[in-house]
Amino acid sequence: MFPLQNRSAVLLVIVLSQFFCTSLWFASNGIMTDLAFNFQLQESALSHLTSAVQLGFISGTFLFALVSIADRYSPSKVFFASALLGALFNLGAAWDGNTLFSLLGFRFLTGFFLAGIYPVGMKIAADFFEKGLGTSLGFLVGALVLGTALPHLLKDSTQAISWKAVLVGTSSLAALGGSAIFIFVGNGPFRKRGTTFELSTIFKVFRNKSFREAAMGYFGHMWELYAFWAFVPFLLTYHKNQLLESELPVALLSFLIISIGSVSCVAAGYLSKKINPKKIARTALLVSGICCLLSPMVLSQVNSVIVVGFLFVWGFFVIADSPLFSTLVAHNAPAKNKGTALTIVNCIGFAISIGSIQLLGFLSTQISPSYIFLFLAIGPAIGLLGLFKNDKKG
């Protein structure tokens, strides 16, 4: 190991590693057409495979939080081991003998070990950047966004290459990212190690009113976020089919619409230096909630410029609040329990996302796709209710 001393260099390694490793998240979504063709999957497989990753992540974060792994053990080592195992199980989707059941299993296990990447990456950042955490997490969540969008870009740029190359590529990046954390990032100066296993820790953190407020906003945000990301390609494909001879580049546009959120995360992180993070998060959640309400009217248009432009605006605001909610969660959790607090909030948030993904999967077979995003407004509405409480104190 050769731990870096320069904090800017440490942040760069964490951000790049997060970007490389989180490319595992939507790897199957980027090649869904090929998976469906090769393994005779039905249309509903999209929501099931996405939910399998989320369910694996929930199971992993719950277990990690239950035994306080990120607080009791070296976060960089946890990140490294999780990255290698996540890469291995992601690669399992390339096995020629796969069925829907085995694919669901591989995606579940991939999600399980993402629990040692995303929240643990935030814990590592919190250990290095006690001040300016909002800015650091802005970069970190921005990397998550790019990693999530990457499979769509790989698919768009590798049409002449086997779909398996996307899986090999994302697994290779994850292994590289995990190795970089292990080699170059040690324990941060603000790390306070949790020495004992306390089952009550995952409940104690919610006693803080400000912590509950931030968590409620995050939960509402999560109802909307991953369902939006998962169904952007589906909606663009539907719109393309409506236009008949349209040459709409679905994979490329999906990448761009999702990845524009990385810009908003970084921007929100910098703004949090001058403006209360709660106010910025609340504004972003409000705008994305308005997009939910406007979606039936806008997405039913036959003009591609209007539809795609609207999705870009939505993609910008739908994730901008995420690093700020994580910042508020970290600031309002006890120092020795920050890893557990971030992990359990992630666990609950991703559990909520399964409900919205499955709901949209069902609705997509029952009503016009132009109307399915309307139901995502439930999340921002609930999140905003939590954030507007005790506003004078916020």
Secondary structure, DSSP 4 states (H G I P E B T S, - for coil): ------HHHHHHHHHHHHHHHGGGTTHHHHTHHHHHHHHT--TTHHHHHHHHHHHHHHHHHHHHHHTTHHHHS-HHHHHHHHHHHHHHHHHGGG-TT--HHHHHHHHHHHHHHHTTTHHHHHHHHHHH-STTHHHHHHHHHHHHHHHHHHHHHHHHH-TTS-THHHHHHHHHHHHHHHHHHHHH----TT-----S--TTHHHHGGGSHHHHHHHHHHHHHHHHHHHHHHHHHHHHHHHHHHTSS----HHHHHHHHHHHHHHHHHHHHHHTTTS-HHHHHHHHHHHHHHHHHHHHHHHT-S-HHHHHHHHHHHHHHTTTTHHHHHHHHHHTS-GGGHHHHHHHHHHHHHHHHHHHHHHHHHHTTTS-HHHHGGGGGHHHHHHHHHHHTTGGG-
